[in-house]
Amino acid sequence: ELKALEERGDGSIEIVEFVPADKVDRVYIDKPYYLGPDKGGDRAYRLLGEAMRRTGLSALGRYAARGKRYLALLPPWRNGTILEQLHYAHEVRTMDEVPIPSGDVKEQEIKLAISLIEQLKSDDFKPDQYKDDVRERVLELIERKIQGEDITEAPEEAPKTQIIDLMEALKASLARA
């Protein structure tokens, strides 16, 4: 019975409205995908992208895949368009639901934190400087396995609970820098 209720995808995206992309809160964005034209859709793809660039608007649409109906934002990006799969409103919790204890922050602590931030800041995001360590370990393990090495799992250590003094940690970090 549930299988009969599944949404059937046809590869199309139904555009329901146009909105300024900056009006869609980032908490709704789930996954981005590059979006290209289907066979015969080159002209319409370029036309829609250029019209959205000139108006500063992005398409809000829906599509079906894997038995589900998805919400998507389609902003123009560089010389093309991307599809940002969105969460529905009922899937997103509000920040009010996150328990955040109240308390005061001392001016000296703020100054130390700002000093640390200034030392670690960068003018650009360079994603190629960050590596997926887990992926690299898996690839290395696969290569060792191919070479015939016997692989055994190392015993997992229990995590150590450590309570730190934020001020002392900031001071130590600044001293190292």
C-alpha positions in Angstrom: 0.0 0.0 0.0 2.8 2.4 0.8 4.6 1.5 -2.4 1.5 2.7 -4.3 1.7 6.1 -2.6 5.3 6.7 -3.8 5.9 9.6 -6.1 7.0 8.7 -9.6 9.7 10.8 -11.1 9.8 11.7 -14.8 13.0 13.7 -14.8 11.4 17.1 -14.9 11.4 20.0 -12.4 8.2 21.9 -11.9 9.0 25.6 -11.3 6.4 27.0 -8.9 7.7 30.5 -8.2 10.8 32.8 -8.3 12.4 34.2 -5.1 15.5 36.1 -4.2 18.0 33.3 -3.3 19.2 35.2 -0.2 15.7 35.0 1.2 16.0 31.2 1.5 17.5 30.5 4.9 20.6 28.3 4.7 19.1 25.8 7.2 16.8 24.7 4.5 19.6 23.8 2.0 20.2 20.0 2.1 22.4 19.2 -1.0 23.6 21.1 -4.0 23.8 19.5 -7.5 25.1 20.8 -10.8 22.1 21.1 -13.2 22.5 20.9 -16.9 20.0 20.9 -19.8 18.4 17.7 -21.0 18.6 16.8 -24.7 17.0 19.6 -26.7 16.8 21.9 -23.7 20.0 23.9 -24.3 18.3 27.1 -25.4 15.6 27.1 -22.6 18.4 26.3 -20.1 20.5 29.3 -21.2 17.4 31.6 -21.4 16.1 30.7 -17.9 19.6 31.2 -16.4 20.2 34.5 -18.0 16.7 35.8 -17.0 17.4 34.8 -13.4 20.8 36.4 -13.4 19.3 39.7 -14.7 16.4 39.7 -12.2 18.4 38.5 -9.3 15.9 35.8 -8.7 16.1 32.0 -8.3 13.5 29.4 -9.3 11.8 27.4 -6.6 10.6 24.1 -7.8 9.6 20.5 -7.1 10.8 17.2 -8.6 10.2 13.6 -7.9 12.9 10.9 -7.4 13.4 7.7 -5.4 9.7 7.6 -4.5 9.7 11.1 -2.9 8.8 14.6 -3.9 11.6 17.1 -3.3 11.6 20.9 -2.9 14.5 22.6 -4.7 16.0 26.1 -5.2 17.6 26.7 -8.7 19.9 29.7 -8.5 22.0 30.7 -11.5 25.6 29.9 -10.7 28.6 31.0 -12.8 27.6 30.1 -16.4 25.0 27.6 -15.4 22.5 26.7 -12.8 22.7 24.6 -9.7 19.9 22.7 -7.9 19.9 23.0 -4.2 17.7 20.3 -2.7 15.8 21.9 0.2 14.3 20.5 3.4 10.6 21.1 3.9 9.6 23.4 6.8 8.5 20.4 9.0 12.0 18.9 8.7 13.8 21.9 10.1 13.9 22.5 13.8 14.1 26.1 15.0 17.0 27.5 17.0 14.6 28.0 19.9 14.6 24.2 20.3 18.3 24.1 21.0 19.1 24.5 24.7 21.6 27.3 25.1 22.4 28.2 28.7 22.4 31.8 29.6 25.5 33.5 31.1 27.8 36.5 30.8 30.9 36.7 28.8 33.7 38.9 30.1 35.3 41.6 27.9 38.8 40.1 28.4 37.5 36.7 27.1 36.0 38.3 24.1 39.2 40.2 23.3 41.2 36.9 23.6 38.7 35.1 21.3 38.8 37.9 18.7 42.6 37.8 18.8 42.6 34.0 18.1 40.1 34.5 15.3 42.2 37.2 13.8 45.3 34.9 13.8 43.3 32.1 12.1 41.4 34.1 9.6 41.8 33.8 5.9 40.5 36.0 3.1 39.4 33.1 0.9 38.0 29.6 1.3 40.4 27.2 -0.4 38.7 23.8 -0.3 41.6 22.0 -1.9 43.7 22.6 1.3 41.4 20.3 3.3 41.7 16.6 2.8 39.2 13.8 3.7 41.4 11.9 6.1 39.0 9.0 6.4 38.9 8.5 2.6 42.7 8.6 2.4 43.0 6.0 5.2 40.4 3.7 3.5 42.3 4.0 0.1 45.6 3.2 1.9 44.0 0.2 3.6 42.6 -1.0 0.3 46.0 -0.7 -1.3 47.6 -2.6 1.6 44.9 -5.3 1.2 45.6 -5.5 -2.6 49.3 -6.1 -1.7 48.3 -9.1 0.3 48.7 -7.6 3.8 46.4 -9.0 6.5 44.3 -6.2 7.9 43.0 -6.3 11.5 40.9 -3.8 13.3 42.8 -1.9 16.1 41.0 -1.9 19.5 39.0 1.2 20.0 40.1 3.3 23.0 37.4 4.8 25.3 37.1 8.5 24.8 38.6 10.6 27.5 36.4 13.1 29.1 38.1 16.4 29.6 36.8 19.6 31.0 38.7 22.6 29.9 38.9 26.2 31.0 38.1 28.3 27.9 40.3 31.2 29.0 43.3 29.0 29.7 42.8 27.3 26.3 42.6 30.6 24.5 45.7 31.9 26.3 47.6 28.7 25.5 46.6 28.9 21.8 47.6 32.5 21.5 51.0 31.7 23.2 51.6 28.9 20.7 50.8 31.2 17.7 
